[in-house]
Amino acid sequence: MSSTNQTTEQQRQTWNKFSGGWEKWDEWVINWLAPIGSELLDQAEIKPTDRVLDVSTGTGEPGLTAATRAAQVVATDVAEDMVEIAGKNAQTRELKNFEAKVADAESLPFSDGEFDSIVCRLGVMYFANPTAGVKEMARVLKPGGKMALAAWSEPAKNPWATTAAGTINKLLDLPAPPPDTPGVFRCSQPELLSQFLEQADLKDIRQVEVIGESIFDSPEHYWEFVMDVVAPVATPLSNADDQTRERAKQAVIEATKPFQKDDKVVFPYACWVASGQK
């Protein structure tokens, strides 16, 4: 198995493993990430007659919202369990113009120029090869069509992730991962998303930063979220003993103190959204 295929397979296994957590937290995550999805769809300039592709759809967003604006949405993800959840969510919302299917972003099962617009929310940083993945997405985009990508901004602007990750990594004495491995902040450098779009020969590049807050009911609520959903942070603890996990929990809860307001935990977040036209 090539290194690219191996990376993709690791991602498939990881997100399948955490799919139950994503389903459990789906409503909360939808509300949290709604401003990012809204900016993506606005930049994609989706029209009522459009056929839209949502890559790395997870549990279905922003493709499900796109289906309320477009003629048809095809949503793909490398993890089949996520695809199943997205399909169920479409049925719940009675969206008959939404189809979810398993596909690798770097080898999409579509002909050239099939889609009027393409969106990818917080997926490109987990591609085995982001440059190749964006070029592959551009291949299936119609001439004149628009593509919009989203990825988290710098770590300092996203303590919702770094608070738990930094605490757990220090406790377990984990080395920093290589800079080009899949992860939350792999695409956080300013203008990197724009560079991917330029390398895919797209034009009229636009990039903005979406900021907001993620609000947890309590420090314990935050800990539960991290363990259920944030795979890169929770995975290192998956084989730890109960004592180590409890130490990690208490350390993370302590680390949330600077962000506690009225018994809640309020973290700022920042996310890049970039788009271009073919």
Steps between C-alpha positions, in 0.01 A plus 500: 500500500640841403554764768212703354263204509619412848426853625155491343428163658610628840263795462216268399551283806532799735183677386302177495612443859383847605183507289282413799631803686432723202146369477450558873627860478353575158252769601756680718766489227254622235425808711868556580620479141199667337682832433779312321255301291307815416815677378596195292163483329492875441845497340401199286213714363262204476204549265165315497597310184843391628638152556721529808775275636571501875837330566584360845138548599520316832146487636372705206575868542521735322359279224165458673455876516619531140222259401246762607652741244607275210346253257717211620776433753740209496690464829811284533714380786773240532333353812199283420353537850495878458333460160229287660431770760485769231248293307284456809513872569380570146208261549411667830493837325310349204763619254448288192766688298787397732712190434785385726766261374841366602787653304861608545543871428817427305328250271146620446266265305370777272563619147672826420284807556200328662431762770402866496648562843707312759540552875728335755459596865795409725604204287802606296735483800431126526570419134801279439615765250306827523645642178399190305160492667414858407616440143278193481204701626575764237497228234134421565402869518337655193673790325373814671406305813616594848676301772511600867723348769518544877781419745577608856719808549810509718508300825517814717161605366338162574539413869198267473752257345832601653381501863431127503767403249781689674403365839475137386817514290694640795358242740585211269830658389399466135730636228367760259374336179682568173367826351345343189304221666118519508378703795286787626753775418674355197350772274495785751766718338357820353441478124571124481146423385532772237825340382326164459234666285761681292692176446175348373488779238202676655470877475334790681623359831335637812588417860343621825525405866183397682511551878261399773462315829451141604303486825497198729260458791785408737863384502371142515287569192815612315689188611218277378498678162874458454491130584199433277582714197854640476672191368859636484479599868307202635692230314820523709292418810318207344742244641570676830402346832216641710736684735675678213169593338373646827821702543457629146139593563580696814793675331284602203222624729756708691634640171156635407498748790611801293199442273232444766214752505187460714559126548545453125818461295524748212776455244563729204558338162629616162472329164619580149254479212640536148342469157591517136344468155594258227 
